[in-house]
């Protein structure tokens, strides 16, 4: 005769068993601290899914329209998650508001909206949101398979985003040492969107003054202003 603890374990295993919710195998799991009945599940091939635990079992709220071989993921808020795949891509996915209404859940799963996406050039194996200093802003710190440590910095000002995006576009026109197009590299698998390459922007430091002045004039700023903005981006995030 099985003991009470054995019966409880069997009941628990039956409760969380949901083969229909996960197509292949689970790569990562993450529960929502504010809403514990919501669960983010990363599939090894079918991207990230948002599940809701109800009395009837798991209910799939949000799925992705594209296959993504997820390696790591990090929830940013109730509706947004950032994930990396085994091909070096990083994507920020946001769930529609209608999918989070658990009182009237959608009859069919909704689709994630890809709000930001780029190719990192290396497989991101770990991500965490942290602050590098006492008064520093929060960033997303990433570690890669080849041992690099990367930082994703939020651009909270439209002026800063426009300036750095214009600087990135101007630096893309410079001859590449490797002979590869920068935009093609950052869009190796999916078109890059809502992301500025900080490594490319910091190449502005190494240019001679004539080239700096020419690029600054082209984007409607002066060279000292651009250099100060690059310094400020590192200072406010304690990088």
N, C-alpha and C positions, 0 to 999 in steps of 0.2 A: 504494500500500500504506500503510495507516494506521500511524503511529508507535505506540510502546508507551504514551506518555502519553495519546494519544487513546483507545486501547483501555481504559486504566485509567479515564478519565473516563466512558466509556460504561458500563463495568461498575458504576461508582459510582452513576450515574444510574439504572440498572436496579435496583440494590439498594434504593434509597430510594423508588422509585416505588410508591405505594400508593393508587391512586384509590379503592378500596373503603373505606379507613379514614377518608377525609375526604369528607363528602357534598357540600360546596360549594367553599369556598376557605379557605385558611389565613389566620387573622387574627394569630396569634402562636404561636411555638414556644418551648418551654423544656425543657431536659434536666435530669435529676436528677444533681447532682454526686456524691451518695453511691451512686446506682445508675444508671450511665450507660446501661443498656439500657432504662430507662423514659423515656418522652417525653410531655410534656403538649402537646396541640395544641388551640388555640382555633379553632373554626370561625366564619365570619362570621354564621352563622344557627343552627347546631346546638350551641351551648354549647361546653363543654370536654370533651375526650376524653383518656383515659389509654391510651397504647399501649405495648406491649412489643416490642422488636426481638429476634426469634428467628432461628434458622438458616433457617426457612421464610419469613421476612418479618415484617411487622408484624402483631401480634395485639392486637385491641381488648379492653382489660380493663374499662374503666368508661366509661359514657356517661350523659348527662343525660336525664331524662324530660320536660323542658320546653325549648322553643326559646329560646335566648338569643343575641342579636346582639352577640357579645363584641367589646369594643374593647381592653381591656387585662387582663392577668392577672399574678398573682404567686404562686409556690409558697411555702407556709409551712413544710411539712415533706414527708415522703415520701407522706403520704396526704391532705394538705389543700392547697387552692388557693383564692385569692380572685380574683374576676373582676368586671369591670364591663361593662355593655352600653350600646348607643347610646341607650337611653331613660332613662339616669340611675340604673339599679339597680346595687347592689353585693351580691354574694353570696359566702359562704364555703362551699365544697363539700368534703366529706370522703369518701374512698373506703372501702368496707368492708374489713376485714382479709382476708377470703377472696380479694379481688381482687389482693392484693399477694403472694400465694403463687405465685411463678413456677415452682416445682417441680411444682405441681399447679394450673395456671391454670384458671379457670372455662371451661366449654364455651361459655357464652353471656356476653356482657358484663354486668357488674353495673351498678348505678345509684348515682350520687352521692347523698349525704345532704346536704341544705341545712341547715347548722348555724347560720347567721346570714344575715340578709337585710334590706335596707332600701333606700329610695329616697333618693338623695343630693340630688336636685333639680337636678343638673347632670351632664353627661357626664364621667366620670372617664377621662382619657386616659393617665395614667401612675401607677404605684404602685411603691413601693420600701420595704423594711424597713430602718430605720436607728435610730441612737441620737443624740439631739439634744445630749447632753452626755457628759462622762466617766463619771459614775456614773448616768446616766439609763437608764431601762428602754427596751427596744426598742418602737418604734411603727411603724405603717404610714403613710407619708407619701404623699399623693395630690395630683395636680394635675388641674385640671378644664379643660374647653374654654373657659370664660369667664374663666380666669385665676386662679381661687381655689386656695389651698393648704390641704388638709384633712389632719387627723391622726386615725387610728383607734387608740385607746388600749385595750390589753387590761385587763380588770378581773379581777385574779387573786384577789381576796378576795370570798367570797360576801357578807360583810357590806357591803362597798362597793357591790357590784352591787345588793343589795336596797335600800340607802338611795337610790342614784341612780335606780333604777327607780321607787321610791315618790315621789321628788321629781318625776320626769318626769310621772307620772300626776296628781299634784296640780297641776302647772303647766299641764297640758293643759286643765284645767277653767276656767282664766282666759280672759276674752274675748280673741279674736284680733284684731289690728289689721287684718289682711287679710280677716277674716271666714271663713277656711278652717279646717276641722278638721285638727288636727295629725296625728292618727292616720291619717286618710284620705290626707294628703299623703305620709307616710312609707310608706304601703302602696298607692301609686298603681297599681302593676302586680302586686306580690306582697305577701302579708301580712308585715309587719315581724316579725322574730323575733330574739331574743338580741342586741338592739342598743339602746343608750340614746342619746338625742339630747343631746349635750353642749352644743350651742348653746342648746337650750331650757332645760337645767338652769342655765346661767349667767345666764339672765334673773332668777334669784333675787337676783343682786347688785343689780339695779335697782329692786327692790320696796321700798316703805316698810317701816319696822320693824313696823308693825301687821300688814301682810300677811305678812311673813316669819315672825312669831311664830305667826300663824294656820296657815300651811302647815306649819311645823315641828311644831306641836302635833298637827296632823292626821296626820302620818306618824310620830309617836312620837319626835321628836328636838327639840332646841332650835336656835334660829337660829345661834348661834355655832358649834355643832358642824357644821352643814351648810356654813357659810361656810368653816370650816377644812378640811373635806373637799374642797371645790372648789379651794381654794388648794393643798392637798397634791397633788391630781391633776395640776395644772400643774407643780408643783415637781419631783415625782419623775420626770416625763418631760421636764423642761427646756423647757416650752412657753411 
